[in-house]
Amino acid sequence: MKYAKRFLRSVIKLLGLLKIYHFALAWGASVFYGRPSRQMTVIGVTGTKGKTTVAELISAILNEAGEKTVLSSSHRFQVGDRSWTNKTGNTMPGRGLIQKLLRDGAKIGSKYGIVEVVSEGVVQYRHKFMDFDIAVFTGLHPEHIESHGGLEKYREAKLNFFRDVKKNSKKKDRKFVINKNNEHSKYFLEIAGSDTVLYEKYDGPIKIIGDFNRENAAAAATVAQLLGVSSDVIKNALAKFSGVPGRMEFVKQEPFKVVVDYAHTPGSLEAAYGALKNNGGGLICVFGSDGGGRDKWKRPELGKIAGRHCKEIILTSENPYEEDPQKIIKEIRAGTKGSNATVYEIPDRTAAIRKAINLAKPGDTIILTGKGSEPFMKMAKGKKIPWSDRDVAIKELGDKI
């Protein structure tokens, strides 16, 4: 059956019918599940970085306000009190899964749905026939530009989400929540017009670290205000929020820190290192880069950023797909030339994490980036190996934790 589906998709692509195929799937799922987005307030969160955290923060604030929510993110799915890990391999799953989540939420009285919206999902019409009330733009940074055919096409995919919300939604009072400080926001402002609400940085107490998380908190707070949530509830929820697994997640605090983060772009890596460098001690940085021809341009850039911030760099595998992990590592290492960092090449990610733990001294911070909470490592021929940076780190720490 799996091979039959692949063959069918190949034929459809060859005949130039892929857009019709995706459109029909989206429409069919919406009708099958009874157009559930019309029965609730739906918030779509798009942008290169921060989508998962913003979506989780919005859900946390609404839960604090006593509301049941539906959540679809790269990390997990939630319907009311039920929550389970997203193991689909897609931030924005297709085949009607999001419509089903919304339908299930509507059945138990959920008033709010929060959906992470990604550019590849928009290209495949996975957002179609979902009536969004609020669209959030967290910012744009170079990523997936090779798969989209350039930065402009990548941006255009995200703009198309805003256009569809503006023109095609059946909801009347739509709002667009936009990061004031991103250079690409002007394009989104042109579409949103007078329905725009801008945000910058939240200045209240939060547990999650980094200026980028203050921006994420501000985005969520802005959405909550639009939904009529009181300032006290918003403050309480944000102050309690301890973060998303795999996003600036502290696995160990003393005598050295171990942090797991999803940072996998130059911008997000720079932000993660910058947030942790203020903690004192040195940074021991473990990371790789996706294979399969994905964003090869960023490999030396990641190396250059690590060279500026880290005292020790351990280059390893991330999701090699069909590529030779050693080749990817060499391309990253090229960017570290001229830095004072000590660089190790250890393709086995478990061994790389073990090496970092053995190198760590009191006051140091080990940061494992690229995987976050991803439950698999993706190999050649579609093979997936169960994986968790957090679990591997805990196991390797042993009695040191």
C-alpha positions as CSV (number, residue, x, y, z in Angstrom):
1,M,0.0,0.0,0.0
2,K,2.8,2.4,0.9
3,Y,4.5,1.9,-2.5
4,A,1.2,2.2,-4.3
5,K,0.6,5.6,-2.7
6,R,4.1,6.7,-3.7
7,F,3.5,5.6,-7.2
8,L,0.1,7.4,-7.3
9,R,1.7,10.7,-6.1
10,S,4.5,10.3,-8.7
11,V,1.9,10.0,-11.5
12,I,-0.1,13.0,-10.1
13,K,3.1,15.1,-10.0
14,L,4.1,14.0,-13.5
15,L,0.7,15.1,-14.8
16,G,0.9,18.4,-13.1
17,L,-2.1,17.7,-11.0
18,L,-0.4,18.1,-7.6
19,K,-2.1,21.4,-6.7
20,I,-5.5,20.0,-7.5
21,Y,-4.7,16.8,-5.5
22,H,-3.8,18.8,-2.4
23,F,-6.7,21.2,-2.8
24,A,-9.1,18.3,-3.1
25,L,-7.7,16.6,0.0
26,A,-8.1,19.8,2.0
27,W,-11.6,20.4,0.9
28,G,-12.6,16.8,1.4
29,A,-11.3,16.7,4.9
30,S,-13.1,20.0,5.8
31,V,-16.4,18.6,4.5
32,F,-15.9,15.2,6.1
33,Y,-15.3,16.6,9.5
34,G,-18.1,19.2,9.3
35,R,-16.1,22.4,8.9
36,P,-15.2,22.5,12.6
37,S,-13.2,25.8,12.3
38,R,-16.5,27.7,11.9
39,Q,-17.5,26.6,15.4
40,M,-14.5,28.0,17.2
41,T,-11.9,30.8,17.2
42,V,-8.8,29.5,15.3
43,I,-5.3,31.1,15.6
44,G,-2.6,30.3,13.1
45,V,1.0,30.9,14.0
46,T,3.6,31.3,11.2
47,G,7.2,32.4,10.9
48,T,10.6,30.8,10.8
49,K,11.3,30.7,14.5
50,G,9.2,30.7,17.6
51,K,6.0,29.1,16.2
52,T,5.9,26.2,18.7
53,T,6.6,28.3,21.7
54,V,4.1,30.9,20.8
55,A,1.4,28.3,20.1
56,E,2.2,26.6,23.4
57,L,2.1,30.0,25.2
58,I,-1.3,30.9,23.7
59,S,-2.7,27.5,24.8
60,A,-1.2,27.9,28.3
61,I,-2.8,31.3,28.7
62,L,-6.2,30.1,27.6
63,N,-6.0,27.0,29.8
64,E,-5.1,29.3,32.7
65,A,-8.3,31.3,31.8
66,G,-10.3,28.0,32.2
67,E,-10.7,27.4,28.5
68,K,-10.3,24.1,26.7
69,T,-8.0,24.3,23.7
70,V,-7.1,22.4,20.6
71,L,-3.4,22.6,19.7
72,S,-1.5,21.3,16.6
73,S,2.3,21.9,16.8
74,S,5.5,20.3,15.8
75,H,5.9,19.1,19.4
76,R,2.5,17.7,20.2
77,F,-1.3,17.6,19.7
78,Q,-3.8,18.6,22.3
79,V,-7.5,18.3,22.5
80,G,-8.9,19.5,25.9
81,D,-7.1,17.4,28.6
82,R,-5.7,14.9,26.1
83,S,-2.1,15.5,24.9
84,W,0.2,13.3,22.8
85,T,3.5,13.7,20.9
86,N,3.4,14.6,17.2
87,K,5.2,11.7,15.6
88,T,3.9,12.4,12.1
89,G,7.3,13.9,11.0
90,N,5.4,17.0,9.9
91,T,4.9,20.3,11.8
92,M,1.6,20.7,9.9
93,P,0.3,17.3,9.2
94,G,-2.0,16.6,6.2
95,R,-4.6,14.0,5.4
96,G,-7.2,15.9,7.4
97,L,-5.6,15.4,10.8
98,I,-5.9,19.0,11.9
99,Q,-9.5,19.1,10.8
100,K,-10.1,16.0,12.9
101,L,-8.4,17.6,15.9
102,L,-10.7,20.7,15.5
103,R,-13.8,18.5,15.1
104,D,-12.9,16.5,18.3
105,G,-12.3,19.8,20.1
106,A,-15.6,21.2,19.0
107,K,-17.4,18.0,20.3
108,I,-16.1,18.6,23.8
109,G,-16.8,22.3,23.8
110,S,-13.4,23.7,22.9
111,K,-13.7,27.3,21.8
112,Y,-10.1,27.8,20.6
113,G,-7.9,26.1,18.2
114,I,-4.2,27.0,17.8
115,V,-2.3,25.7,14.7
116,E,1.3,26.0,13.7
117,V,1.3,27.0,10.0
118,V,4.4,26.2,8.0
119,S,5.4,27.3,4.5
120,E,5.5,23.8,3.0
121,G,2.0,23.2,4.5
122,V,0.8,26.3,2.8
123,V,2.3,25.2,-0.5
124,Q,0.4,21.9,-0.1
125,Y,-2.9,23.8,0.8
126,R,-3.0,22.2,4.3
127,H,-4.3,25.5,5.7
128,K,-7.2,25.7,3.2
129,F,-10.8,25.4,4.4
130,M,-9.7,26.3,7.9
131,D,-11.3,29.6,8.9
132,F,-8.7,31.5,10.9
133,D,-9.7,34.4,13.2
134,I,-6.1,35.5,14.1
135,A,-2.9,35.0,12.1
136,V,0.4,35.5,13.9
137,F,3.7,36.3,12.2
138,T,6.8,35.7,14.4
139,G,9.4,36.8,11.8
140,L,11.2,35.5,8.7
141,H,14.8,34.2,8.5
142,P,16.6,32.2,5.7
143,E,15.5,28.5,6.0
144,H,14.1,26.0,3.6
145,I,15.1,28.4,0.8
146,E,16.5,25.6,-1.4
147,S,13.3,23.6,-1.2
148,H,11.2,26.7,-2.0
149,G,13.6,27.9,-4.7
150,G,14.8,31.0,-2.9
151,L,14.1,33.4,-0.1
152,E,11.4,35.3,-2.0
153,K,9.4,32.2,-2.7
154,Y,9.8,31.1,0.9
155,R,8.4,34.5,2.0
156,E,5.7,34.3,-0.6
157,A,4.4,31.0,0.8
158,K,4.0,32.6,4.2
159,L,2.4,35.7,2.7
160,N,-0.1,33.4,0.9
161,F,-1.3,32.3,4.3
162,F,-2.0,35.9,5.3
163,R,-3.7,36.5,2.0
164,D,-6.0,33.5,2.4
165,V,-6.9,34.6,6.0
166,K,-7.6,38.1,4.8
167,K,-9.7,37.2,1.7
168,N,-11.1,33.7,2.1
169,S,-11.9,33.2,5.8
170,K,-15.7,33.2,6.6
171,K,-14.9,35.0,9.8
172,K,-15.6,38.7,10.0
173,D,-13.4,40.1,12.7
174,R,-9.9,38.9,11.6
175,K,-6.7,40.2,13.2
176,F,-3.1,39.9,12.3
177,V,-0.5,39.9,15.1
178,I,2.9,40.9,13.6
179,N,6.4,41.1,15.1
180,K,7.3,44.8,14.8
181,N,11.1,44.1,14.8
182,N,11.5,41.8,11.8
183,E,12.7,43.2,8.6
184,H,10.2,41.2,6.6
185,S,7.2,42.4,8.6
186,K,6.5,45.2,6.1
187,Y,5.3,42.7,3.5
188,F,2.8,41.2,5.9
189,L,1.7,44.6,7.1
190,E,0.7,45.5,3.5
191,I,-1.7,42.5,3.5
192,A,-3.0,43.0,7.0
193,G,-3.7,46.7,6.8
194,S,-5.8,48.2,9.5
195,D,-6.4,44.7,11.0
196,T,-2.8,44.7,12.3
197,V,-1.7,44.6,15.9
198,L,2.1,44.9,16.4
199,Y,4.1,43.4,19.3
200,E,7.7,43.8,20.5
201,K,9.0,42.3,23.8
202,Y,7.2,41.2,26.9
203,D,8.7,42.9,30.0
204,G,7.0,40.9,32.7
205,P,8.5,37.9,34.7
206,I,9.0,34.7,32.7
207,K,11.0,31.5,33.3
208,I,12.1,30.9,29.7
209,I,15.3,32.7,28.8
210,G,16.5,34.7,25.9
211,D,15.2,37.9,24.2
212,F,13.6,35.8,21.5
213,N,11.4,34.2,24.2
214,R,10.4,37.7,25.4
215,E,9.2,38.3,21.8
216,N,7.4,34.9,21.8
217,A,5.7,35.9,25.1
218,A,4.6,39.2,23.7
219,A,3.1,37.5,20.7
220,A,1.0,35.2,22.9
221,A,0.0,38.0,25.3
222,T,-1.2,40.1,22.3
223,V,-3.3,37.3,21.0
224,A,-4.8,36.7,24.5
225,Q,-5.6,40.4,24.9
226,L,-7.5,40.3,21.6
227,L,-9.5,37.3,22.9
228,G,-10.4,39.3,26.0
229,V,-8.2,37.5,28.6
230,S,-7.5,39.6,31.6
231,S,-4.0,41.0,32.2
232,D,-3.7,39.1,35.6
233,V,-4.4,35.8,33.9
234,I,-1.9,36.5,31.1
235,K,0.8,37.5,33.7
236,N,0.1,34.4,35.8
237,A,0.2,32.0,32.9
238,L,3.4,33.5,31.4
239,A,5.2,33.5,34.8
240,K,4.3,29.8,35.3
241,F,5.3,28.6,31.8
242,S,8.4,26.5,32.1
243,G,9.0,26.0,28.4
244,V,8.5,23.5,25.6
245,P,10.5,20.2,25.7
246,G,13.4,20.6,23.3
247,R,13.3,24.4,23.3
248,M,15.9,25.8,25.7
249,E,15.2,22.8,27.9
250,F,17.5,22.5,30.9
251,V,18.3,18.8,31.5
252,K,20.9,19.5,34.2
253,Q,21.8,22.6,36.2
254,E,24.8,21.8,38.5
255,P,27.8,21.6,38.5
256,F,27.5,22.2,34.8
257,K,24.4,22.8,32.7
258,V,23.0,20.6,29.9
259,V,20.5,22.3,27.5
260,V,18.5,20.8,24.6
261,D,17.3,23.2,21.9
262,Y,15.8,23.0,18.5
263,A,18.0,25.8,17.0
264,H,19.0,24.7,13.5
265,T,19.3,28.0,11.5
266,P,22.0,30.6,11.8
267,G,19.7,33.1,13.4
268,S,18.3,30.7,16.0
269,L,21.8,29.3,16.8
270,E,23.1,32.8,17.3
271,A,20.2,33.6,19.6
272,A,20.5,30.4,21.6
273,Y,24.3,30.8,22.2
274,G,23.8,34.4,23.0
275,A,21.2,33.6,25.7
276,L,23.4,31.0,27.3
277,K,26.7,32.7,27.1
278,N,25.7,35.1,29.9
279,N,25.4,32.2,32.4
280,G,29.2,32.2,32.9
281,G,31.6,29.3,32.1
282,G,32.2,28.2,28.6
283,L,29.9,26.8,25.9
284,I,30.4,23.2,24.7
285,C,28.3,23.0,21.5
286,V,27.1,19.8,20.0
287,F,25.3,20.0,16.6
288,G,25.2,19.0,13.0
289,S,23.0,19.9,10.0
290,D,20.3,18.2,8.0
291,G,21.4,16.1,5.0
292,G,19.4,15.3,1.9
293,G,20.5,18.5,0.1
294,R,18.6,20.6,2.7
295,D,19.9,24.2,3.0
296,K,23.5,23.3,2.3
297,W,24.4,27.0,2.3
298,K,23.9,27.2,6.1
299,R,26.5,24.6,7.0
300,P,29.6,26.8,7.1
301,E,27.5,29.6,8.6
302,L,26.5,27.4,11.5
303,G,30.2,26.6,12.0
304,K,31.2,30.3,11.9
305,I,28.6,31.1,14.6
306,A,29.7,28.2,16.8
307,G,33.4,29.3,16.3
308,R,32.5,32.8,17.7
309,H,30.6,31.5,20.8
310,C,31.8,28.1,21.8
311,K,35.0,27.0,23.5
312,E,34.6,23.4,22.3
313,I,32.6,22.3,19.3
314,I,31.5,18.7,18.7
315,L,30.2,18.2,15.2
316,T,27.9,15.2,14.7
317,S,24.9,13.8,12.8
318,E,21.5,15.4,12.9
319,N,19.2,14.0,10.1
320,P,21.7,12.8,7.5
321,Y,19.1,11.2,5.1
322,E,21.1,9.9,2.1
323,E,24.2,12.1,2.6
324,D,27.4,11.0,4.2
325,P,27.4,12.5,7.8
326,Q,31.2,13.0,7.6
327,K,30.8,15.1,4.4
328,I,28.2,17.3,6.2
329,I,30.5,17.7,9.2
330,K,33.4,18.8,7.0
331,E,31.2,21.5,5.4
332,I,30.2,22.8,8.8
333,R,33.8,22.7,10.0
334,A,34.9,24.9,7.1
335,G,33.1,27.7,8.8
336,T,35.1,27.3,12.1
337,K,38.4,28.1,10.5
338,G,40.2,31.0,12.3
339,S,38.3,30.5,15.5
340,N,39.9,29.6,18.9
341,A,37.4,26.8,19.5
342,T,38.6,23.2,19.8
343,V,36.7,21.2,17.2
344,Y,35.9,17.4,17.4
345,E,34.2,15.4,14.6
346,I,32.1,12.5,16.1
347,P,29.3,11.4,13.6
348,D,27.8,9.1,16.3
349,R,25.5,11.5,18.1
350,T,25.4,9.4,21.3
351,A,29.2,9.4,21.4
352,A,29.2,13.1,20.7
353,I,27.0,13.8,23.7
354,R,29.1,11.5,25.8
355,K,32.2,13.5,24.8
356,A,30.6,16.8,25.7
357,I,29.7,15.5,29.2
358,N,33.3,14.2,29.7
359,L,34.7,17.6,28.7
360,A,32.4,19.7,30.9
361,K,33.8,21.5,33.9
362,P,31.9,23.2,36.7
363,G,30.2,26.4,35.4
364,D,30.2,25.2,31.7
365,T,27.1,24.8,29.6
366,I,26.6,22.0,27.2
367,I,24.1,22.9,24.5
368,L,22.7,20.2,22.2
369,T,21.0,21.8,19.2
370,G,19.3,20.8,16.0
371,K,17.0,18.0,17.2
372,G,15.0,19.6,20.0
373,S,12.2,17.2,20.9
374,E,12.3,15.4,17.5
375,P,11.5,11.7,18.2
376,F,13.4,10.3,15.3
377,M,16.7,10.6,13.4
378,K,16.1,10.4,9.7
379,M,18.3,8.2,7.7
380,A,18.6,7.0,4.1
381,K,15.7,5.4,2.2
382,G,13.1,6.8,4.6
383,K,14.5,4.9,7.6
384,K,13.8,6.5,11.0
385,I,15.7,5.7,14.2
386,P,13.9,6.5,17.5
387,W,15.8,9.4,19.1
388,S,15.7,11.8,22.0
389,D,18.6,14.2,22.8
390,R,17.1,14.6,26.3
391,D,16.9,10.9,27.0
392,V,20.4,10.2,25.6
393,A,21.9,13.1,27.7
394,I,20.2,11.8,30.9
395,K,21.5,8.2,30.2
396,E,25.0,9.4,29.5
397,L,25.0,11.7,32.6
398,G,24.2,8.6,34.7
399,D,24.8,9.4,38.4
400,K,26.1,12.9,37.5
401,I,22.6,14.2,37.1
